[in-house]
Amino acid sequence: MNLVEENIKYFRTVLPDSVKLIAVSKTVSQDKIMQAYNAGQRLFGENKVQELQQKQADLPHDIEWHFIGHLQTNKVKYIAPFISLIHSVDSLKLLSEINKEGQKCGRVIDCLFEMHIASEETKFGMDESEITAILESEDYCNMRNISVCGLMGMASFTSDYSVVDKEFKRLNSFFEILKKKYFGNNNNFKELSIGMSGDFEIAMKNGSTMVRIGSSVFGSR
Ligand SMILES: *Cc1c(COP(=O)(O)O)cnc(C)c1O
């Protein structure tokens, strides 16, 4: 058994059925992705449009590709035909573009709002008021080709458990508020994409439904 296969099997034993493993394959070779695929993994996450397009074209078509990086509006059209979930919606402008491209290819594209919870300035994402403003906008009400399925967030890069725990709790409680206020009878709003190699256990304690794991599956980049 190769190392990637061992890692996939490890995550299968530690993650409950309610938590999906998104194998983050950015910069990873197609050979290594195929090792994960052959171990049964079907959900993969990428953060660069061009790299994703190439891999999508070359690799088996039953892979579900997730986009997890910062997405420029002018590149949405390249992934709209096949993308399974966009985790990183960080503006109304981007959401409108995804809706427009979804309409062109006759799809409803699943999206998550990326929420800024880390203390680092550099991480993308919106705060509570920006997310609320989108949900209350007329533009959003008229979008028929996107479906908002939940929230994504990245915690601060720190080994301090309590900081990460607090940040995930903030995201989780805001998710509950949104669910009650805007998604009362919409069961699609159910995903919390939190947790990476270094903090997925803390994320799981805070209601994660999707963990995005790169280095602990494929090795360090
Ligand atoms: C790279 C990346 C991951 C995976 O990080 P690891 O620490 O390697 O598990 C998760 N989420 C996002 C948004 C990333 O860019």
The ligand as a Gaussian input file, in Angstrom:
#p B3LYP/6-31G(d) Opt

LIG

0 1
 C       -4.002000      24.410000       0.884000
 C       -5.339000      24.569000       1.473000
 C       -5.870000      23.602000       2.338000
 C       -5.113000      22.363000       2.793000
 O       -4.064000      22.689000       3.644000
 P       -3.220000      21.568000       4.421000
 O       -2.670000      22.301000       5.587000
 O       -2.175000      21.107000       3.470000
 O       -4.141000      20.486000       4.814000
 C       -7.154000      23.801000       2.834000
 N       -7.881000      24.882000       2.481000
 C       -7.404000      25.828000       1.661000
 C       -8.271000      26.994000       1.321000
 C       -6.117000      25.712000       1.124000
 O       -5.658000      26.670000       0.309000

